[in-house]
Amino acid sequence: MNHQTVPPSAHDAMPAVRQVTDDVLQSAGRAVSSTRDHANEALDAAENKVRELRGNVDPMVDMLASKAQKLARQSLDMASEAKDRAQKSLTHAADVTTRYVSEQPMRSVLIAAAVGAAIAALVVASRKHSKSGY
């Protein structure tokens, strides 16, 4: 077999090559470690920002919910007041009508008959209009 012998200068270079290789590996390890540290710092900063934003949003949601409840209460109060006013108005109108009918019975009957006749005429006219297709 033909064995080639390594020249003595190559034997001397092997430790240097190993040293360079070790240095490259250590440098790559430090780069990976540094990258990992930076990534962890960035993730921590992002997590802190999310917590900060969540802390800012929660009070806003509470404030908006409180305002919505206040508006709902005010709307219900206004609707209740409007109902009370309408009820008072209707009661007053009924009282005035009752008083008028009791004070003027004949005139009230004539007015009621005239209103009834007008409504009947409108119904008849409406039916004729719908039958004729206009």
Secondary structure by P-SEA (a helix, b strand, c coil): cbbbbccaaaaaaaaaaaaaaaaaaaaaaaaaaaaaaaaaaaaaaaaaaaaaaaaaaaaaaaaaaaaaaaaaaaaaaaaaaaaaaaaaaaaaaaaaaaaaaaacaaaaaaaaaaaaaaaaaaaaaaaaaaaacc
